[in-house]
Structure formats: C-alpha cells, structure tokens
Amino acid sequence: MVRFIARRLVAGVLLAFVVVTGMFFFLHLTGTDPARGALGLYATEDQVAIKSAQLGLDRPVIEQYLDWLGHAVTGDLGTSSAQSSPVIDLLVTRLPVTVSLALGAIIVAATFGVVLGVLAAVNPGRFDRALQIVMVIGFALPNFWVAIIFAIVFAVGLRWFPATGYVHLLDSPVGWLLSITLPVAALALGSIAAIAQQLRNSVINVYSQDYVRTLRSRGLPPRTILLTHVLRNASPPALTMLSLQFIAAMSGAAIIERVFGLQGIGSVAINASGNSDIQVIMGVLLFTVLLVVLVNLIVDILYGALNPKVRAA
Amino acid sequence: MTDIPIAPAAPAAPLRRLGRFAANPLGIVAASVLALIVLASVCAPFFAPYDPNLIVLAETLQPPSATHPLGTDASGRDVLSRILWGGQVSLKAGSIMIATAIAVGVPTGLIAGYFARTFDGVASWVSNLLMSLPEILILIVVITSLGSGLAPTMITLGILASPDLFRLTRSVVINVREELYIDAAKVSGLSDTRIIFRHIVSVILGPLLVRCSFVFGLAIIVQSGLEFLGFGDPTRPSWGGMLSSAFQTIYRAPELVFAPGMAIGVSVMSLVILGAAIADSLGAERAPTARRRSTGTRRSTGTPAPGAGPGTPQEGTPQEGTPQEGTPQEGTLTTDVGQTPADALLRVENLRVTYRGEDGTSNAVVEGATLHVHRGEVLGLVGESGSGKSQTSFGILGLLPPEATLSAARITLGGESLLGRSERELQRFRGGRMAYVPQEPMSNLDPSFTIGSQLIKPMRHQLGASRAEATTRAHELLDRVGIPDPVLTMASYPHQLSGGMAQRVLIAGAVSCDPELLIADEPTTALDVTVQAEVLNLLRELQRERNMGMILVTHNFGVVADICDRVAVMQNGVIVEQRPVLELFADPHHAYTRMLLASTLENAPPRSRHGVRREVDS
C-alpha cells in the first residue's frame, strides 16, 4: 500500500510538473508581454523596455523558467508584474474562497449523488426515470445560469442569503456558510447528476454479478448486501467521477465567483489574463494543479483501500 | 471516467436502426427542436425582426410586446433577434470543438487501440493528463496569449475534450480487434488498412455520434461561460454575452436572464436526449446489459431495496396452486403435472419459469417441472445446456432475476412452502436450510472482501454465532473441505486463490449453516479435470456426513453414475424422465435420455456407482 501511494504521488508530481512547464513555455513563446500588460496600452516602447528589463523578461526563456522553477519549489512564486506584490500573498487570500466553493460543492454532490444514485438503482420505475430526466436537466443548464437564478430568487427576491460577498470562516462561521450556500448549491447540481448517474449504473451492474446471487443464497439480508458488498464494489467508478467533478468544480467556481461577487482564484486569473501577468497566472495554475493532484491522490488511496487487486499491484 | 463497455455491433442494419429511432418519441422531439434551433440560427439574417446590434435608447428594458416578442435589453436591443443570431456563435463554437476533438481523439485512439505498444502507453498518459486540467484556467492561459477568439478557445477546449473520444475509440477498437471476424478478415487476406476501414470505422460511428452530442453540448455551455466572463467579441451577439449583460441589470429586469439561459438549456438538453435516443436505437443490437442501462428499462436489482415489502417479483404465486400471471394454460403440457411423495424433503410440482422480453414477448424456460428430493438422497438433474436445469435450481432457491416470473403448484422444503414468501422470509431458508454451490467459482466470490469475512457473515446472520464462534467454525470448515492453510486463506482475497480452492471455499460456505438441501449447479464444470474428481468426492462426503438432500445439476452422466441416487432428465424446460439411476442406465425410456446416454457413454462406460471413479470425462 505504501508503494502504491508513493507511485501515485510521483505520478501526480510529474503531472503537475509537465503541465506547469508546458504552460510556462506556451505563455512566453506565444508573445505574451507582461511589461506591456502592466503598463497599459499608452506606455511608450522605451518604458516597456525598461519594465521588461526590471521583470527580467529580456533573459532567455529557459533561464527565466529555471529561475521561476527554482523559486517555486521553495514556495516563492515571484512578484505580480501588474500589482508589484508577491504572488503567494495574493493566492493565500484568494484561494480559500475558491477551495471553499469547490470542496463544498464536491461534498454536497457526493452526499446527494450517492443517495440518489443508489435509490435510482434499487427503485427502477418512475423514480429512476424521473431522476434520469433531472440528470439531463442538471447537465444541460449551465451552472452559472443556475447561480444567477438562485441569486435572483433566494438573494434578491427572498433575501435568505447574501447576494454578493464572501465571509471568512474565522470571522463568522454562520456568515461563511450563508455566503457560500448559493454558489455551492449551483455548482453541486451538475455534479450530483453526474455522480448519481455513474453510481446508479455501477450499482445495477454489480447487482447482476454472480457473487451477489451467491451472497443472497447464503441468506444475507438485502440491506447488508447492498450497503456493504454492492456499494463497495460499485464505488470505484463513482470515485473516479468524483475526482473529475472536483476538477469541473474548480472550473465552475471561477465563473460562479463572478455571479456572487466573490474574490476567488477565478477573478485573480481573469484580471491577470487582462494584464498579461504571467507570474500570477503561473501561480494560480500551479496551485490549482497541485490541488487536483492532491484530490486525485486521495481518490487513488480510497480506490486502493476498496480494491484489493489495485492495492496488491 | 470509466470506460463504458461497448460491445461491437453486428454489421449495420441502418433501416432497422432508423425504424427504432423513429419509434422513440423523445428522440424525434429532440431532433426536431435541434433542427429548428439550427435553422433559426442559420437563417437569422433573413427573418430576425431587427438588427441584433441596433441600439434604441428610447426603448431600453421593454417588456415583451407585439413589436418585441421577448422585449428589449438595457441598450434597447431586440432580445429575440439577439437570441436568433446568438445561436450562430454556439453552432460555430460547437463545430470547432467537435472537429478538433475528433481530429485529435479518434486517430490517436485508433492507433493506440489497434497497434497498442508504446504509443498506447504515452497516449493514455497524455489523455489522463488532459483530463486532470481545469478547463477554464487553461482557457484563461490560452486567452492571455492568443486572445479570446472562437478559434483558439474552442480548439483548446476540443483538445481538452479529446480524451473522451480517444478512450471511446481505443476501447471500441480493442473490442473489435478481439472479435473473431477480424481474424477471419486477416486470414482472407485483407490489408490492415482495409480491416480498419471495413470494420472498426463502421462499428465506432454510432457511439461516436453519441459522445459528440455531449461534446457539442459542453461547447455551448463553456463558450457561453467564457462570454459571461467577458471573454468574447461584444459586437457579436451570443447567448453567454446576453447573460452577461442581463446580469448587469439583474435588479431592474431579472427576466432578461431567462431567454438566453433557456436557449442554452434547451439546445444542450435536445443534444443530450438525441444522443441517448441514438444510443438506444443502436444499443438494441448490443449486449443486453448495455441496452438495459441505457434505456432504463425495468431492471430491478436482484435483491429488492432494503425495506421493500413482500410481493417481490421473483417469488411465485400468492396462494399455492394458483399459477401466476402469464402462465400458459395447463392442458398444453407435454408431461403430467406429477405428484411428489408427501414425506420428501423438497417437493416441487409444476414449476414454471418465464422470462419477459423487453418487446413484451415471453419466453418459457421451465415448463412444468416436477421433482422431489429425500433427505440423504442425491438427485441428478441432467440435460443439455439451455434445457432449464439452472433456472429450475434458481427457481427453487428464489434467486431468479427480476425479469423472470415463477409459478408452481407446490414448492415445499421440509413441509414448509417457499411460495409467496417475501425476500425477508426466504432469507430464513437460504443458507440455513437450503444452500447453493455455483458453477463458476471465481465470479461467485466478492472480489473486494476476504474469504474469511464472506464465510463468517452468513454464519453470524443465520446461526446467530459470535464473531469468535463463526471464525473457529470457518477454520474447521476450510480444514474439512481440504484447504491446506485455513488461517492464511481466511485472510486472502478471492483473486489470490486457484479455481479449485475457490470452489472448496464456496462449498464450505454452502454447508456452513447446516442446510438440509444443497443445490449444486454444475459444481465441477469450470474446474481443471484433475480437480473435478476431488471436488465431487468432497461434495458426496459432505452430503453423506450431514445426511443432506442434494440436487446435482450436471450435463455429465459420468458424474451421475458416480454419486446420484435418482436422475431427472430435462429437455427444453420439461422433465422427460425421472427414475433411480441404475434403472435409468439399464433401461432408458425416453428417446432423449437414450440420446444423452449414448453421447456421454461412448468414451466412459459406467461402472458400479459404488465404485470410486477418479477420472471424470469431459
């Protein structure tokens, strides 16, 4: 098991490295100009050249890359070219917002997805069919549109939740909960549908396996068979879906932040994109990819815990 | 994403598919709506009532009226015209994304699946990498360098979506490659390229269409998300851009959010439903499991939901003697509705098992089986595969799948009827009073649980044994069935055992709660020839030791001669002959029995059934 985890960890770090490296060179070699971005359209060429030299952009790209990488592994992500503040400070204040949304959405989605998926699998007929329809709708409606509708109905109309703004967990737990409820709900809807659908299919599939019939022939109660044997064998594909949904939730959060006026990593990235602020974009990317790697690692460990064959391999 | 199992379709029957598709009203509606949306967008220049960018400051935020059917936005632009024009952006976005995803995913999938080797490894790694990327962030990176035009963003998105098509193509190709007809084609001298084109491409077309409908939907959603974030051309009307500007006036005119959202939602929904309808019409030719899933047809889980009441479909008649729905009339039987001795351990009279097809047809697999087993007696249930032997066994155990209907005049075990029992009541009988030994040992052990836990759990439920008692008992049982190291085996997982060991474990599990009746369904068929005799001996010993009644399902008269007391011969769902084994061997009455005997005994003449025969034929 330790070797299994170590291998997955190495694979994850390699993935993060490849993505970050690829994107660094992509940004530098396609003519993105942070100096121009920082100074705006009306700066003269001379001013831009001076700024370029200040930012070290006149060095060869490979040198800039090694420099960035060397600092990044020590936790120093450089300085924002547009705001002249350390990138890490920016991320530390903004990251909790996005992570709250994405993690919140994934927890909600996992809970509801598992319950609905299992119910659909063991209640064929109307319930299953109704759920299928809800799932199609859940996929088809863009989550930012659902977020707007939620904002209109529950924040502007009913005033149950704040329409905008993020409250820090440490400042006021209740305020924090209220501030993320609507965005999390909007984000979770599509993921609930995806997870429920996946679990429904795999539960139905596991039920048709020979060993379930044999377990029944041994006189085990249906509930025991469902909750231990069937669910455990059905969960690996649902877990994979869960990690994919987390990645989707990170993406979705970047858009939904805007609906609720939350200053998360999405708005940081969008502003940085407008300013060609490569350092900030790279910082956001690195953090996000590492987060994805972490979640994938957790899923892999769970996967291994559930499947003895994987663990042994 | 898990690979969806895709069974390659038989050579296409386009007309039949089209017919099936036409029979699906939802699919037709979705296709029509989609056609309408495409037509409206393409023809927007001709019949949109206004220029979509025409700003009329005197008419801002108008409610719907005769002149503006959907009202106007904050700049006084006509909402309907903008919706119609906005469809063009979505269509272009979807087309670019799909073209990219196909161009990247399909050829790589073909190569990876067909030629495998190193390329497969590398491509699969890249595909996993792409699937780990949050698309919006990657799009923001691309937009930073290349701008927010449709081409760079949608090509990027297409590349990010290509793993889905890559995996699909790869798994289809691997499936097809393993199909026999490819080998046949190779033998007949077709070149590799011809093989790819003739077979693989024709097979992949259907599932690819289905995935593309999802990818197209995704394109519409993400593209409008980008527009909503402000990455777009403000001079070009788009659904996402409309949402973005409607969002600015959310307090004054929240209803403006509605139309573009619906346009996106309805388009994507139609695409998804159309995809599902195509999948259904294609899937009908595929493996039944895949079809059941996609259509969501009534496939109840073998075990009813926890808490589900009595009256589960698989348990026969509410009252004894009353055949359940759909039972054919009594008079047409080819055998008598026989009587069984009142003192028999198991009495089964006129057992029928019927499967309902999805098209409403019903298929009778057991048509009035009557048999009995005394305590300490072994009944051989013999017949060719498909004659209904296993179905009879499952019928007695109450383990038929939900699509099966069971009826019988009588099924009693030790005088107690098994008919009309709820799943909960049957639980009392299963394991404790009647037990089952399956045919294929490996697939009958839960791969995720240790052997120990699979042995201990039933004893705790059936016998109320404590964990320690059950563990000791499990050790004894494993020892009894000839497992060399019970402690080690208890801690093992099924994949660590050999087939013979697994079957011994299953036999131990079957007898663990001291059943009166053991039903063994071809218990040696899946085993190595050398192990078969040992397992049979073990079964016979256990049966004698415990004075159990036993039904031994087999197609092998050698096995019958060895251990059975009586034989029931089954043909096409009917028991044609049922007699003591020596009598039957000496003087078979039924022509079918004679035929079976002749074919089995050619290479293995029966010896005295009391003599120990080590070799077992077939």
Interface residues (C-beta under 8 A of the other chain):
Chain A: L15 V18 V19 M23 F26 L27 T30 G31 T32 L119 A121 V122 N123 P124 G125 D128 R129 Q132 V136 I137 F139 A140 L141 P142 F144 W145 I148 I149 A151 I152 V156 Q198 N201 S202 V203 I204 N205 Y207 S208 Q209 D210 Y211 V212 R213 T214 L215 R216 S217 R218 G219 L220 P221 P222 R223 T224 I225 L226 L227 T228 H229 V230 R232 N233 P236 P237 T240 M241 L244 I247 A248 M250 S251 G252 A254 I255 R258 V259 G266 A269 I270 A272 S273 S276 I278 I281 V284 L285 T288 V289 V292 V293 N296 L306 N307 P308 K309 A312
Chain B: M1 T2 N128 L129 M131 S132 L133 P134 E135 I136 L137 I138 I140 V141 V142 I143 T144 S145 L146 G217 I221 S224 G225 F228 L229 G230 L243 F247 I250 Y251 P254 V257 P260 G261 I264 G265 V266 V268 M269 V272 I273 A276 T289 R292 R293 G296 R298 R299 S300 T301 G302 T303 P304 A305 P306 G307 A308 F394 L397 L399 P401 E423 R424 Q427 R428 F429 R430 G431 G432 A435 Y436 P438 E440 S443 N444 L445 D446 P447 S448 F449 Q454 K457 P458 H461 Q462 Y493 H495 L506 G509 A510 S512 C513
